[in-house]
Amino acid sequence: MLRSFLTNSGGILFSRILGFFRDISTASVLGANIYSDIFFVAFKIPNLFRRIFAEGAFTQAFLPAFTHSKHKGSFAVGVLIRFVSFLLILSFLVMIGAPWLTKLIAFGFDDETIALATPLVQINFWYLLLIYIVTFLAALLHYRAHFATTAFSTGLLNIAMIGALLLSDSSNPSQTVWNLSWGVIVGGILQALVHLWAIKKWRMGRLLMAGIKRWRVKNDQIKPFYRKFSHAVLGSSTAQLSAFLDTWLASFLAFGSISYLYYANRVFQLPLALFAIALSVALFPSITKALKKKEEEKAHKALLDGFWILAFLLSLCALGGIMLAPEITWLLFERGAFSGNDSENTAYVLQMYLVGLVPFGLAKLFSLWLYASQRQGKAAAISGWSLGANVIFSLILILPMGAAGLALASSLSGFVLLGLTIHAYGLNRFLAIMHTRMLLFLFFALTLEVLGLWGIKEILRVYF
């Protein structure tokens, strides 16, 4: 487990460092204005699905079904062909209805801004098909306990986008956002190619070739997989759907608000991906296989060890990040077209996001138990309640706090998500984990209390 976790963390760290170079370059060239806003809106849909697919729903539904399948090749190829066919049809529909989709993403944009953003949405949407292929191949590699290719491959997307920025003229922001959009597509192609190479190296190609010959053969795992996948989409995507909701509501605020949310969320996603997602990806195959063999104690021990590592690391990141948010945003973004005022606004949004770092990260860990035991429906119901709480908190906080209120609303919904996930996992099991490390438990409890009080303090400050 530790080796897989370190491999994932190393790859994610490499990719995120490149991602920060990309964001620093983007902030310097575009700043926080109408052009940066329309690019982030155009990139929002494929990026949303990338996070749902690559960091959640597909793998969490596919891997248990693939593990239990008697005819793994035909099951895998059948799923691949059906998904690719659906995404091709969906992509062509988006080409036709792009103005409507753009308006849906950013309802507060006027007609002129929608016209600027629409062609960028059309280009960026094709990344969704590419990232699905990458995610499918990655799930097969994870079954073989190979994580390095997927962990490091996101760096290729960032390299392609950095290259697009280097070829851009800072005096022509309109051309810059077009270059960035095509950079997204090039990055997706590179990610797919490197995964195809890994599939060949790890000798999974024979499985797929055999599956191609038999993919039309009836497989009892196909229909249950689709049902569980639809549940997993909602169950694993609360943080991503919250960020999407933030963008939609922020389109009604002043220009720059979407960019503040984007840059702050990028910093917030670093510790979440580096620790919570990396650990979850590493643990999931072993927990799934242990539960299949009815070795519940073994699965529970793996989760217990992972919990204390994650709780400690995320607590340090949340507390340190809140205190150092102004310095972090100044160091990363304040240059070129990105002003001191932009940096200050982004830092405030970042602090509000970090309030939810610990609950979102730990909820992802405990949800593994639900997915590994094929309780995707329960996870979906929990996410529905959390998302509903986010909507309520957002409507309450957007007027007094602006973009920062949207970030805080997302964090508060994370506490709802964590509480409900722990209840589904089993309160007695959770209390048993708490009793194993009392000092760490006190530190963890104190961190949650500090984060909760910080959020309450901000609400009271703006209202009273």
N, C-alpha and C positions, 0 to 999 in steps of 0.2 A: 504493500500500500504506500509506504513512504517513498519508494523509488518512483512509482507512478505519479504521486503527488508532486514530487520535486521536478519530474519531467514536465508535467503540465504547467507548473508554476514558472519554470524556466522559459518554456515556450511562450506562455502568456506575457511574461515580463518582457521578453524580446520584442514581441509584437506590440505591446503597449508602449514601450519606449519609442518604437518607430511611429506608433500612433500619435504620441505626444509631439514628435518632430513634425508630423503632418499637421496637427492642430495648431502648433506654434506658427508654422508657415502659413496656414490658412488665416489665422488671426492677423498675422502681420500684413498679408497681401489684401485681404478683404475687410478686416475689422469686424464690427458688429453693426450691420446695416441691412438694407433691403436685399442686396445680392447674397450676402451670407445666409440670410433668412430663407431665401427661395431655394438655395442649394440644400440646406439642412432639411427643408420640407420635402424636397425631391428625393433625398437619400433616406428619409424617415421610414417609408414603407418597406423597401428591401432590407434596410438595417434592422427594422423591427422583426421581420421574418427570419433574418439571419440569427438574431439572438434567441428567438423562440425555437427555431430548428436546431441550430448548432449547440445551444446551451440548455436545451430542455426537451420540448415536446416529442420530437421525432425519436431521438435516441431512447428516451424513457419509455416510449410505447413499443418501439421496434425491438430493442435488445431483449426484453423478457420474452416477447413472442418468438423471436428468432431462436433464442435459447431453448424454448419448449418445442419448437417445430421439428417434426421427424424428417421433413424434406426441405432442408435449409436453402438449397440453391433455388428451387422453384418458388419458394416463399419470397426470398429476397428479390429475385428478378420480377416476380409478379407485382410486388409493391413498387419497385423502381419504375416499371413501364406505366403503371396506372398513375403514379404521381407526376411523372414527366409529361404524360399526355394531358393531364389536368392543368398543369402549370403552363404548357404551351397555349392551350385554349385561353386560359386566364390572361396571359401576357398579350395575346392579340386583342382581346376585349379591352384591355387597358389602353392599348394603342388607339383604339377608337374612342373610348370614353375618358381619355386622360384629363380633359378640362373639368369634367364632373368629379373625378377622383381627386384632383388637385384642390378643388373647392371643398371637398369633404375633409381633406387633411387639414387645410388652413381656411376655415370658414370665414374668418375675419378679414381675409385679404380682399382688396378691391379687384375689379375686373382687369385692370392694367397689370397688377401684380400677378394675378392668376395666369394671364397670357404669357408673362415672362417665365413662370415656373413650369407650365405645362410640358414643353418639350424636354425639360430636364427630368421630369417625372417619367416620361416615355423611355428615355435612355436608361435611367437608373433601375427601372423595374425589371429589366432583363437580368440583373444581378441575382434576382430571386431564384430563377431557374438554375443558374450556375451554383449558387450556394446550396440548393437542395441536393444536387449531384455530389457536391463535396461532403455534405452531412451524411448522406447515404453510405458513401465509401468510408467515411470516418467511423460510422457505427460498426461496420464489418471489421475494421482495424482494431476498434476497442474490444470487440469480442476476442480477438487474438492478443489482447493486452498490449497493443502497440498504440501509444499516445503521442509520440514525438511529432509525427508528421502533421497531425491536426493542430497541435499546440503551437507549432512554429509557422504554419502556413498562412495564418492571418497577417503575418508580416509582409507577405507578398502583396496583399491589397494595399497596405500602407506605403510600400515602396512604389507601387504604380501611381498612387495618388500624389506622392511627393514628387515623382517624376513629372506628373502633369502640372504641378505648381511651378516647378523649375522652368518649364517651357512657357509659362504664362507671363504676361505683361501686367504689372501691378496697376498701370494706368488704365487698363481695360478690364474691369471686373466682370463684365458680361461674358467676355471670351474665357476668362478664368474659370467661371462656374461650368461652362461647357467642357473645358479641358478636364476638370475634376470629374465630371460625370462619365466621360469616356475612360478616365483612369480607373473608375470603379469597375467597369466592364473588363478591362485588361487584367485587373487584379483578380477578378473572379475566374477568368480563363486560366491564369497561372495557378491558382489554388486547385482547380479541377485537375490540371495536368500533373501536378506533383502528387496528388492522391492516387491517380491512375498508376503512376510509377510505383507507389508504395504497395498498392494492391498486387501488382505483378511481383514485387520483391518478396512479399509475405505469402505468396502462393495462394491468394484468394481468387485468382482469375479462373482457375479450374472449377471452383464452386459455381461461379457466375456462368461460365460456359455451359456447365451441365444444367443449370437452372434455365438457361435460354431455351434449351431443347424441351424442357418439361413445364414451362411457366404456365401453360394453359391447363395443366392437370389440376383438378380440384384440390384445394388445400384448406383444411378446416381452421387454420390460424388466420386466414386473410380477413374475414368479416369481423371477428373479435378484435383484430388489430386496428381496423378503421374506427371502431367504436371507442377503443381505448385511446387512440391517437387524438380523436376529437375532444375527449375529456382532458387529455394531457396538454393540448394547446392552451386551454384556459388555465389549467392547473399550474403550468410552469411559467406562465407569462405575465404574472401580475406586475412585476417591476417594469417590464417592457411596455405593457399596456398603460401603466401609469405615466410613463414618459411620453407615450403617444398622446394621451389625454392632456398632458401638460402643454405639448406643442399646439394642439387644437385650441385650447383656451388662451394660450399666449398670443395666438394670432389676432386676438381682440385688443391686445395691449400695444404699447408703443413699439416701433421698429427697434430691433436689438434684443427684445425680450426672449425670442426663440433662440437667439445665439447665446445669451447668458445661460439659459437652461441647457443648451447643448454642451457648451464648454464645461460647465459645472458638473453635468452628468458624466462627461468623459473622465473627469478626475475621480468622481465617486465610483465609477465602474472599475477603476484600476484595482483597489483592494478587494472588491467584490469578485472580480474575475480571477485575480492572482491567488486568492485563498479559497473563497467559497466555491466558485465554479470549478477550479482546478481540483480541489479535494473531492467534490461531488462526482466529477467525471471519473476520478481514480477509484473511488469506492463503489460506484454503481454496479459494474460488472461482477465484482466479488460478492456483494450483498445479494444480487439477483441469483447468482449460482448457489449461494449458501441457502437461501430460502427455498429454491427449487429442490434441494437435497434435504429439506426440513432440518437444517442445522441452524436453528434460530439463535442459539447462544453465540455461535461464531459470528453471525451477522450483527447481533447486538453489540458484541465486543468491538467490532470494527467501527460501528457508529459511535460508540462511547469514546474510543481513542480519537476519532476525528472531531468530535464535539469540543473537547478541551483545547485541542490545537486551534480550532477555528474561533472559538469564543475568545481566547486570549489574544490572538492576532487581530481580529476585527475590533475588539475593544480598544486596543492600543491605537489602531488606525483612526477610529472614530473620534476618540478624545484628542489625539494629536492633530488630526486634520481640522477639527473645529477651531482649535487654538491658533493654528498656523495658516488658516484659509487665506487671509489677505496676502501673506508672503508667498504662498503657493501660486496664487493666480497672478501676482505681480511677476514672479520669476518665470512662469510658463508663457504668459500671454501678453503682458504689457509692453508692446513695441509696435512700431509701424503705425498702422491705422487703428490699432487697439488702444484706446485712451485710458488714462487713469480712472476716469469715471466708469468705463466699461469693466475695468479690473475690479473696482470696488463693488459694483453690482453683481458680478460673477462670484466674488468671494462670499457675499451674503447668501446667494442661492446655494453655493456649495455647502455652507454650514447647515442649511436646512436639509439638504439631501443626506448629509452625514449623520443626522439624527437617526435615520432609518437603516444605517449600514449593518449594525449588529442584528436586528430582527430579520431583515431581508436575507442576510447570509445564513443565519441559523435555520430559518424556515426552509431554505433550499436544501439544507442537509437533512432535516427531519422528513421532508417530503420524499426523500429517496426510499424510505421504508414503504410508503404508500405505493410508489410506482413499482418497486421491486416485487411487492406482493400483489400487483395488478389491481390496485384500488384507485385507478385514475379518476373514476367518477367522484369519489370522495374529495380528491385533490381539486377537481374542477369546482365543486360546490364551495370549498373553502376559499378559493381564489375569487369566486363570484361575490362572496360576502366582503372580502377585502377590497375588491374593485369598487363595490358599491359605497363602502366607507370612504374611499378615495374621492369619489365624485362629490359626496356630501362635504367633506373637508375642503375640497378645492373651491366649491361654490361659496363657502363661508370665508375663506382666506384670500381669495384672489383680489378682491377690491381693496382691503386694507394693506396687503403686503405685496401685491403684484406677482412677479415671477417667483419671488422667494416663497410666497404663500402657496404656490402650486407645488414647489419642492417639499415644503413642510407637510402638505397634505399627503403627498406620496409616502413620506416617512411615517406619518401616523398610521397610514393603512398597513405599513409593514409590521407594526405592533399587533394589529388585528390579525394579520396573516400568521405571525409566529404563534400567537395564543391559540388560534384554531388548529394549526398544524400539530402543535404539541398535544392538544386534546385528542386529536385523531390518532396520533402515534401511541398515546397511552400515558396518562398522567402518572401512573405508578412507575412505568418504565423511566419516565423523565426524572422523577424524584430519586429513583435509584441511581441515575447518572449523577445527580447533584450530590449525593452522599459520598461518592467516591473521591471527590477532591474538594474538601470544605473551603480551603483558602481560595482556590480558584473560583469556587461558587460565590464566595463573598465579593470577590473582585468583579465577577460577571454581573451579579445583582446590583452592585454599586454603579457599574457602568450604565446599565439599563435605566437606573433611577436618575442618574445625571443627565442622560440623553433625553429622557422623558421630561424632566424639569426644565431643560433648556428649551424644548419646544413649547411647553406651557408658558414659560417666561416671555417668549417672543409673541405669543398670541395675546397675552395680557398687556404687553407693552404697546402693541398697535391699537388695541381696543380701549385701553384705559390710560 
